[in-house]
Amino acid sequence: MRNTLGDLNNHLFAQLERLNDESLTGEKLVEEISKAKAVTSVASQIIATGSLVLEAKRLADDRMNADTTIPRMLEG
């Protein structure tokens, strides 16, 4: 696997370190804050997608033990 949640975690901590750089001021700080917001937005989507996949897996596992159906959009 090319990118993992561990990689995401590393990127988030790297972004936090850049935000904590006390030498950043003015426009450079504004630019880094803007990048941090973009990174946070993408990370949130990655996490939400991972949660959806995990929930779909749980439903699939439950389906084997019960007579339930999975919505078509979640079938893999």
Backbone atoms as SQL, in Angstrom:
CREATE TABLE atoms (id INTEGER PRIMARY KEY, chain TEXT, resi INTEGER, resn TEXT, atom TEXT, x REAL, y REAL, z REAL);
INSERT INTO atoms VALUES
  (1, 'A', 1, 'MET', 'N', 0.840, -1.177, 0.000),
  (2, 'A', 1, 'MET', 'CA', 0.000, 0.000, 0.000),
  (3, 'A', 1, 'MET', 'C', 0.885, 1.241, 0.000),
  (4, 'A', 2, 'ARG', 'N', 0.567, 2.162, -0.857),
  (5, 'A', 2, 'ARG', 'CA', 1.416, 3.340, -1.017),
  (6, 'A', 2, 'ARG', 'C', 1.243, 4.346, 0.120),
  (7, 'A', 3, 'ASN', 'N', 0.016, 4.699, 0.441),
  (8, 'A', 3, 'ASN', 'CA', -0.257, 5.653, 1.507),
  (9, 'A', 3, 'ASN', 'C', -1.084, 4.961, 2.582),
  (10, 'A', 4, 'THR', 'N', -0.719, 5.207, 3.813),
  (11, 'A', 4, 'THR', 'CA', -1.418, 4.573, 4.930),
  (12, 'A', 4, 'THR', 'C', -1.883, 5.641, 5.902),
  (13, 'A', 5, 'LEU', 'N', -2.706, 5.230, 6.865),
  (14, 'A', 5, 'LEU', 'CA', -3.116, 6.159, 7.913),
  (15, 'A', 5, 'LEU', 'C', -1.914, 6.585, 8.752),
  (16, 'A', 6, 'GLY', 'N', -0.905, 5.736, 8.833),
  (17, 'A', 6, 'GLY', 'CA', 0.336, 6.114, 9.508),
  (18, 'A', 6, 'GLY', 'C', 1.031, 7.256, 8.773),
  (19, 'A', 7, 'ASP', 'N', 1.022, 7.190, 7.429),
  (20, 'A', 7, 'ASP', 'CA', 1.580, 8.281, 6.626),
  (21, 'A', 7, 'ASP', 'C', 0.798, 9.571, 6.863),
  (22, 'A', 8, 'LEU', 'N', -0.516, 9.452, 6.897),
  (23, 'A', 8, 'LEU', 'CA', -1.359, 10.620, 7.159),
  (24, 'A', 8, 'LEU', 'C', -1.015, 11.227, 8.507),
  (25, 'A', 9, 'ASN', 'N', -0.869, 10.388, 9.500),
  (26, 'A', 9, 'ASN', 'CA', -0.508, 10.854, 10.836),
  (27, 'A', 9, 'ASN', 'C', 0.826, 11.606, 10.810),
  (28, 'A', 10, 'ASN', 'N', 1.790, 11.071, 10.074),
  (29, 'A', 10, 'ASN', 'CA', 3.088, 11.736, 9.950),
  (30, 'A', 10, 'ASN', 'C', 2.960, 13.100, 9.282),
  (31, 'A', 11, 'HIS', 'N', 2.134, 13.180, 8.229),
  (32, 'A', 11, 'HIS', 'CA', 1.920, 14.457, 7.547),
  (33, 'A', 11, 'HIS', 'C', 1.262, 15.479, 8.474),
  (34, 'A', 12, 'LEU', 'N', 0.305, 15.020, 9.260),
  (35, 'A', 12, 'LEU', 'CA', -0.375, 15.934, 10.176),
  (36, 'A', 12, 'LEU', 'C', 0.583, 16.463, 11.243),
  (37, 'A', 13, 'PHE', 'N', 1.419, 15.605, 11.772),
  (38, 'A', 13, 'PHE', 'CA', 2.396, 16.070, 12.762),
  (39, 'A', 13, 'PHE', 'C', 3.442, 16.991, 12.128),
  (40, 'A', 14, 'ALA', 'N', 3.827, 16.719, 10.897),
  (41, 'A', 14, 'ALA', 'CA', 4.770, 17.605, 10.202),
  (42, 'A', 14, 'ALA', 'C', 4.136, 18.984, 10.004),
  (43, 'A', 15, 'GLN', 'N', 2.857, 18.995, 9.652),
  (44, 'A', 15, 'GLN', 'CA', 2.162, 20.274, 9.484),
  (45, 'A', 15, 'GLN', 'C', 2.097, 21.028, 10.810),
  (46, 'A', 16, 'LEU', 'N', 1.836, 20.306, 11.877),
  (47, 'A', 16, 'LEU', 'CA', 1.803, 20.929, 13.198),
  (48, 'A', 16, 'LEU', 'C', 3.155, 21.539, 13.558),
  (49, 'A', 17, 'GLU', 'N', 4.218, 20.837, 13.230),
  (50, 'A', 17, 'GLU', 'CA', 5.561, 21.363, 13.492),
  (51, 'A', 17, 'GLU', 'C', 5.820, 22.638, 12.690),
  (52, 'A', 18, 'ARG', 'N', 5.360, 22.663, 11.431),
  (53, 'A', 18, 'ARG', 'CA', 5.541, 23.873, 10.628),
  (54, 'A', 18, 'ARG', 'C', 4.753, 25.039, 11.212),
  (55, 'A', 19, 'LEU', 'N', 3.563, 24.769, 11.718),
  (56, 'A', 19, 'LEU', 'CA', 2.765, 25.831, 12.337),
  (57, 'A', 19, 'LEU', 'C', 3.406, 26.347, 13.618),
  (58, 'A', 20, 'ASN', 'N', 4.147, 25.495, 14.308),
  (59, 'A', 20, 'ASN', 'CA', 4.806, 25.896, 15.554),
  (60, 'A', 20, 'ASN', 'C', 6.135, 26.608, 15.331),
  (61, 'A', 21, 'ASP', 'N', 6.531, 26.770, 14.084),
  (62, 'A', 21, 'ASP', 'CA', 7.783, 27.457, 13.764),
  (63, 'A', 21, 'ASP', 'C', 7.632, 28.941, 14.095),
  (64, 'A', 22, 'GLU', 'N', 8.296, 29.376, 15.155),
  (65, 'A', 22, 'GLU', 'CA', 8.161, 30.754, 15.615),
  (66, 'A', 22, 'GLU', 'C', 8.786, 31.771, 14.668),
  (67, 'A', 23, 'SER', 'N', 9.596, 31.312, 13.713),
  (68, 'A', 23, 'SER', 'CA', 10.190, 32.246, 12.759),
  (69, 'A', 23, 'SER', 'C', 9.206, 32.628, 11.648),
  (70, 'A', 24, 'LEU', 'N', 8.090, 31.893, 11.549),
  (71, 'A', 24, 'LEU', 'CA', 7.083, 32.235, 10.538),
  (72, 'A', 24, 'LEU', 'C', 6.289, 33.452, 11.003),
  (73, 'A', 25, 'THR', 'N', 6.240, 34.449, 10.173),
  (74, 'A', 25, 'THR', 'CA', 5.472, 35.650, 10.480),
  (75, 'A', 25, 'THR', 'C', 4.839, 36.185, 9.203),
  (76, 'A', 26, 'GLY', 'N', 3.932, 37.094, 9.371),
  (77, 'A', 26, 'GLY', 'CA', 3.327, 37.782, 8.241),
  (78, 'A', 26, 'GLY', 'C', 2.742, 36.867, 7.199),
  (79, 'A', 27, 'GLU', 'N', 3.081, 37.138, 5.946),
  (80, 'A', 27, 'GLU', 'CA', 2.527, 36.399, 4.815),
  (81, 'A', 27, 'GLU', 'C', 2.898, 34.916, 4.846),
  (82, 'A', 28, 'LYS', 'N', 4.106, 34.594, 5.286),
  (83, 'A', 28, 'LYS', 'CA', 4.521, 33.182, 5.366),
  (84, 'A', 28, 'LYS', 'C', 3.652, 32.424, 6.370),
  (85, 'A', 29, 'LEU', 'N', 3.322, 33.060, 7.486),
  (86, 'A', 29, 'LEU', 'CA', 2.462, 32.426, 8.483),
  (87, 'A', 29, 'LEU', 'C', 1.044, 32.248, 7.924),
  (88, 'A', 30, 'VAL', 'N', 0.538, 33.269, 7.258),
  (89, 'A', 30, 'VAL', 'CA', -0.792, 33.178, 6.647),
  (90, 'A', 30, 'VAL', 'C', -0.823, 32.046, 5.621),
  (91, 'A', 31, 'GLU', 'N', 0.246, 31.930, 4.827),
  (92, 'A', 31, 'GLU', 'CA', 0.339, 30.866, 3.826),
  (93, 'A', 31, 'GLU', 'C', 0.350, 29.488, 4.497),
  (94, 'A', 32, 'GLU', 'N', 1.096, 29.352, 5.576),
  (95, 'A', 32, 'GLU', 'CA', 1.170, 28.054, 6.273),
  (96, 'A', 32, 'GLU', 'C', -0.164, 27.700, 6.920),
  (97, 'A', 33, 'ILE', 'N', -0.858, 28.682, 7.447),
  (98, 'A', 33, 'ILE', 'CA', -2.187, 28.448, 8.029),
  (99, 'A', 33, 'ILE', 'C', -3.151, 27.989, 6.939),
  (100, 'A', 34, 'SER', 'N', -3.081, 28.602, 5.770),
  (101, 'A', 34, 'SER', 'CA', -3.928, 28.202, 4.648),
  (102, 'A', 34, 'SER', 'C', -3.636, 26.760, 4.233),
  (103, 'A', 35, 'LYS', 'N', -2.344, 26.411, 4.158),
  (104, 'A', 35, 'LYS', 'CA', -1.973, 25.034, 3.835),
  (105, 'A', 35, 'LYS', 'C', -2.480, 24.076, 4.896),
  (106, 'A', 36, 'ALA', 'N', -2.387, 24.467, 6.164),
  (107, 'A', 36, 'ALA', 'CA', -2.844, 23.606, 7.254),
  (108, 'A', 36, 'ALA', 'C', -4.342, 23.337, 7.146),
  (109, 'A', 37, 'LYS', 'N', -5.102, 24.357, 6.775),
  (110, 'A', 37, 'LYS', 'CA', -6.550, 24.173, 6.605),
  (111, 'A', 37, 'LYS', 'C', -6.838, 23.200, 5.473),
  (112, 'A', 38, 'ALA', 'N', -6.087, 23.298, 4.386),
  (113, 'A', 38, 'ALA', 'CA', -6.273, 22.377, 3.255),
  (114, 'A', 38, 'ALA', 'C', -5.904, 20.955, 3.656),
  (115, 'A', 39, 'VAL', 'N', -4.790, 20.800, 4.356),
  (116, 'A', 39, 'VAL', 'CA', -4.358, 19.476, 4.810),
  (117, 'A', 39, 'VAL', 'C', -5.407, 18.876, 5.751),
  (118, 'A', 40, 'THR', 'N', -5.926, 19.689, 6.651),
  (119, 'A', 40, 'THR', 'CA', -6.941, 19.221, 7.593),
  (120, 'A', 40, 'THR', 'C', -8.201, 18.778, 6.858),
  (121, 'A', 41, 'SER', 'N', -8.599, 19.523, 5.848),
  (122, 'A', 41, 'SER', 'CA', -9.786, 19.172, 5.076),
  (123, 'A', 41, 'SER', 'C', -9.611, 17.832, 4.361),
  (124, 'A', 42, 'VAL', 'N', -8.471, 17.658, 3.707),
  (125, 'A', 42, 'VAL', 'CA', -8.209, 16.396, 3.008),
  (126, 'A', 42, 'VAL', 'C', -8.101, 15.248, 4.011),
  (127, 'A', 43, 'ALA', 'N', -7.414, 15.476, 5.118),
  (128, 'A', 43, 'ALA', 'CA', -7.268, 14.433, 6.141),
  (129, 'A', 43, 'ALA', 'C', -8.626, 14.010, 6.679),
  (130, 'A', 44, 'SER', 'N', -9.518, 14.963, 6.891),
  (131, 'A', 44, 'SER', 'CA', -10.861, 14.643, 7.381),
  (132, 'A', 44, 'SER', 'C', -11.603, 13.746, 6.409),
  (133, 'A', 45, 'GLN', 'N', -11.451, 14.012, 5.113),
  (134, 'A', 45, 'GLN', 'CA', -12.102, 13.180, 4.103),
  (135, 'A', 45, 'GLN', 'C', -11.508, 11.773, 4.065),
  (136, 'A', 46, 'ILE', 'N', -10.205, 11.684, 4.198),
  (137, 'A', 46, 'ILE', 'CA', -9.550, 10.371, 4.227),
  (138, 'A', 46, 'ILE', 'C', -10.034, 9.565, 5.426),
  (139, 'A', 47, 'ILE', 'N', -10.109, 10.210, 6.570),
  (140, 'A', 47, 'ILE', 'CA', -10.570, 9.537, 7.785),
  (141, 'A', 47, 'ILE', 'C', -12.029, 9.123, 7.655),
  (142, 'A', 48, 'ALA', 'N', -12.873, 9.991, 7.098),
  (143, 'A', 48, 'ALA', 'CA', -14.285, 9.662, 6.909),
  (144, 'A', 48, 'ALA', 'C', -14.444, 8.480, 5.958),
  (145, 'A', 49, 'THR', 'N', -13.649, 8.451, 4.896),
  (146, 'A', 49, 'THR', 'CA', -13.704, 7.338, 3.952),
  (147, 'A', 49, 'THR', 'C', -13.272, 6.039, 4.629),
  (148, 'A', 50, 'GLY', 'N', -12.211, 6.121, 5.418),
  (149, 'A', 50, 'GLY', 'CA', -11.759, 4.940, 6.161),
  (150, 'A', 50, 'GLY', 'C', -12.821, 4.433, 7.115),
  (151, 'A', 51, 'SER', 'N', -13.513, 5.348, 7.776),
  (152, 'A', 51, 'SER', 'CA', -14.591, 4.958, 8.694),
  (153, 'A', 51, 'SER', 'C', -15.733, 4.289, 7.941),
  (154, 'A', 52, 'LEU', 'N', -16.054, 4.818, 6.773),
  (155, 'A', 52, 'LEU', 'CA', -17.112, 4.218, 5.962),
  (156, 'A', 52, 'LEU', 'C', -16.739, 2.813, 5.517),
  (157, 'A', 53, 'VAL', 'N', -15.502, 2.631, 5.083),
  (158, 'A', 53, 'VAL', 'CA', -15.040, 1.307, 4.666),
  (159, 'A', 53, 'VAL', 'C', -15.090, 0.334, 5.837),
  (160, 'A', 54, 'LEU', 'N', -14.656, 0.781, 7.004),
  (161, 'A', 54, 'LEU', 'CA', -14.691, -0.070, 8.186),
  (162, 'A', 54, 'LEU', 'C', -16.122, -0.452, 8.551),
  (163, 'A', 55, 'GLU', 'N', -17.028, 0.508, 8.499),
  (164, 'A', 55, 'GLU', 'CA', -18.436, 0.219, 8.796),
  (165, 'A', 55, 'GLU', 'C', -19.025, -0.743, 7.775),
  (166, 'A', 56, 'ALA', 'N', -18.671, -0.571, 6.503),
  (167, 'A', 56, 'ALA', 'CA', -19.150, -1.496, 5.476),
  (168, 'A', 56, 'ALA', 'C', -18.632, -2.906, 5.741),
  (169, 'A', 57, 'LYS', 'N', -17.394, -3.014, 6.162),
  (170, 'A', 57, 'LYS', 'CA', -16.826, -4.326, 6.492),
  (171, 'A', 57, 'LYS', 'C', -17.565, -4.959, 7.660),
  (172, 'A', 58, 'ARG', 'N', -17.866, -4.147, 8.662),
  (173, 'A', 58, 'ARG', 'CA', -18.622, -4.673, 9.805),
  (174, 'A', 58, 'ARG', 'C', -19.996, -5.159, 9.370),
  (175, 'A', 59, 'LEU', 'N', -20.652, -4.377, 8.514),
  (176, 'A', 59, 'LEU', 'CA', -21.960, -4.800, 8.020),
  (177, 'A', 59, 'LEU', 'C', -21.856, -6.084, 7.206),
  (178, 'A', 60, 'ALA', 'N', -20.818, -6.200, 6.398),
  (179, 'A', 60, 'ALA', 'CA', -20.620, -7.413, 5.600),
  (180, 'A', 60, 'ALA', 'C', -20.397, -8.609, 6.518),
  (181, 'A', 61, 'ASP', 'N', -19.612, -8.413, 7.580),
  (182, 'A', 61, 'ASP', 'CA', -19.385, -9.499, 8.535),
  (183, 'A', 61, 'ASP', 'C', -20.683, -9.878, 9.240),
  (184, 'A', 62, 'ASP', 'N', -21.469, -8.876, 9.622),
  (185, 'A', 62, 'ASP', 'CA', -22.754, -9.138, 10.269),
  (186, 'A', 62, 'ASP', 'C', -23.714, -9.842, 9.318),
  (187, 'A', 63, 'ARG', 'N', -23.618, -9.490, 8.042),
  (188, 'A', 63, 'ARG', 'CA', -24.494, -10.083, 7.033),
  (189, 'A', 63, 'ARG', 'C', -24.291, -11.592, 6.958),
  (190, 'A', 64, 'MET', 'N', -23.059, -12.016, 7.158),
  (191, 'A', 64, 'MET', 'CA', -22.784, -13.450, 7.117),
  (192, 'A', 64, 'MET', 'C', -23.458, -14.169, 8.284),
  (193, 'A', 65, 'ASN', 'N', -23.688, -13.427, 9.362),
  (194, 'A', 65, 'ASN', 'CA', -24.284, -14.022, 10.554),
  (195, 'A', 65, 'ASN', 'C', -25.769, -13.732, 10.689),
  (196, 'A', 66, 'ALA', 'N', -26.331, -12.932, 9.778),
  (197, 'A', 66, 'ALA', 'CA', -27.748, -12.589, 9.838),
  (198, 'A', 66, 'ALA', 'C', -28.262, -12.367, 8.424),
  (199, 'A', 67, 'ASP', 'N', -29.541, -12.305, 8.309),
  (200, 'A', 67, 'ASP', 'CA', -30.160, -12.083, 7.008),
  (201, 'A', 67, 'ASP', 'C', -30.387, -10.588, 6.807),
  (202, 'A', 68, 'THR', 'N', -29.310, -9.867, 6.462),
  (203, 'A', 68, 'THR', 'CA', -29.411, -8.429, 6.207),
  (204, 'A', 68, 'THR', 'C', -28.852, -8.140, 4.820),
  (205, 'A', 69, 'THR', 'N', -29.182, -6.988, 4.311),
  (206, 'A', 69, 'THR', 'CA', -28.659, -6.596, 3.000),
  (207, 'A', 69, 'THR', 'C', -27.856, -5.311, 3.155),
  (208, 'A', 70, 'ILE', 'N', -26.877, -5.181, 2.288),
  (209, 'A', 70, 'ILE', 'CA', -26.036, -3.982, 2.263),
  (210, 'A', 70, 'ILE', 'C', -26.524, -3.109, 1.103),
  (211, 'A', 71, 'PRO', 'N', -26.652, -1.806, 1.328),
  (212, 'A', 71, 'PRO', 'CA', -27.035, -0.938, 0.212),
  (213, 'A', 71, 'PRO', 'C', -26.077, -1.110, -0.969),
  (214, 'A', 72, 'ARG', 'N', -26.614, -1.067, -2.184),
  (215, 'A', 72, 'ARG', 'CA', -25.816, -1.312, -3.376),
  (216, 'A', 72, 'ARG', 'C', -24.585, -0.414, -3.464),
  (217, 'A', 73, 'MET', 'N', -24.698, 0.844, -3.058),
  (218, 'A', 73, 'MET', 'CA', -23.561, 1.748, -3.192),
  (219, 'A', 73, 'MET', 'C', -22.387, 1.340, -2.320),
  (220, 'A', 74, 'LEU', 'N', -22.620, 0.495, -1.304),
  (221, 'A', 74, 'LEU', 'CA', -21.557, 0.071, -0.414),
  (222, 'A', 74, 'LEU', 'C', -21.003, -1.311, -0.740),
  (223, 'A', 75, 'GLU', 'N', -21.625, -1.982, -1.701),
  (224, 'A', 75, 'GLU', 'CA', -21.125, -3.305, -2.069),
  (225, 'A', 75, 'GLU', 'C', -19.781, -3.173, -2.763),
  (226, 'A', 76, 'GLY', 'N', -18.893, -4.067, -2.462),
  (227, 'A', 76, 'GLY', 'CA', -17.561, -3.992, -3.059),
  (228, 'A', 76, 'GLY', 'C', -17.371, -5.071, -4.008);
